[in-house]
């Protein structure tokens, strides 16, 4: 860096932090009440300055949990020790900028948007020149909007900046420090956010085919496969929405803080557009290839997930029941897509299993809390509730086995299976698996999501295979 440079001006959004505080504040404002979206549009029409001012007046942001660009912080700390004067220069509102500066204890001053001026582009450049006076300065930025400032600066610091801007600065000998993303990192982050491993939940769509013994009907199998694709795309879109609404909670979570949106690896605008595209694609496929009944079930699933994201997840018991309904909706969707009539036995069995798994998910979350009266972030439970949830979870998984036993003893089974007595093996497997996962959770061996655990767990996969073999044996083998 040029020895005559005394000031280093540092952009905030996308540079010092891997996110944008305007979008963060807007998301939190909508989370308070979905109808606040209309208020946002009104403020935006009046201008960005007013929009930022109103959001800053209504929304708090926890700057301690923001995804900071650590390599840049390390670089700036070195420059601070060498005697350079650091100024945070941002188009974000001054309230948030000052909170960041106070948290980091790194900056000597702050240039930011206030009630009258949106500190962006040439206006920010003019203010920076006023600060620097006649001194040379360096500027750290990330986007094409920063190019006029890079042009005026004596040296440039680039953080995930456009290649053309970096090459231009290098040709002029002004590229002082460059921080780049890994190649294809945005694509990897997008795919990770889609959570394809969670699509295993949508395998429930194929359960009615198995219980109705329609697994040789190619037309029904094709419809089920299309339904699986629709639910998978819609669910992935919903994950984008959930993670946008859960930014604060995820950043304070020991494992969820690495999720692409919470960590800043996936920008909020890309997450919004990507989530919307996935959901629209899911509904377009459903409309084009499946029944109107399936389209309605998928719509109800999407509606309930939004109610869950905005309201129900914060209400104890209601959140668990909602999760169970969302799981069960996949079975109902299968019936709507394929025309297979749903068995009341199957639905009763599934509901008890899903309520138990929903309680297991919450039990894992609250068990991680050290303080007995501390509530799980964004949830309606505290650590004091873990024993109650353990009991309710065991009770529901046991009830599912009781329903299964009654079904095996019913007249329907005699008509469907050559050797229905073989099906009693299902009860043993279900008891073993249910008790195993709850004991595992009690011992702290299951992290976060029981579905992910079941997919990775070799024993759980063997139990699933055992279920399938027992059903086929009872169907085709006569004892």
Buried (B, 14 or more C-beta within 10 A) or exposed (E): BEEEBBBBBBBBBBBBBBBBBBBBBBBBBBBEEEEBEEBBEEBEEEEBBBBBBBBBEEBEBEBEBBBBBEEBBEBBEEBBEEEBBBBBBBBBBBBBBBBBBEEBEBBBEBBBBBEEBBBBBEBBBEBBBEBBEEEBBBBBBBBEBBBEBBBBBBBBBBBBBBEEBBEBBEEEEBBBBBBEEEEEBBEBBBBBBBBEEBBEBBEBBBBBBBBBBBEEBEEBBEBBEBBBBBBBBBBBBBBBBBBBBBBBBBBBBEEBBEBBBBBBBBBBEBBBEBBEEBBEBBBEBBBEBBBEBBBEBBEBBBEBBBBBBBEBBBBBBBBBBBBBBBBBBBBBBBBBBBEBEBBEBBBBBBBBBBBBBBBBBBBBBBBBBEEEEEBBBBBBBBBBBBEBBBEBBBEBBBBBBEBBBEBBEBEEBEEBBEEBEBBBBBBEBBBEBBBBBBEBBBEEEBEBBBBBBBBEBEEBEEBBEBBEEBBBBBBEEEE
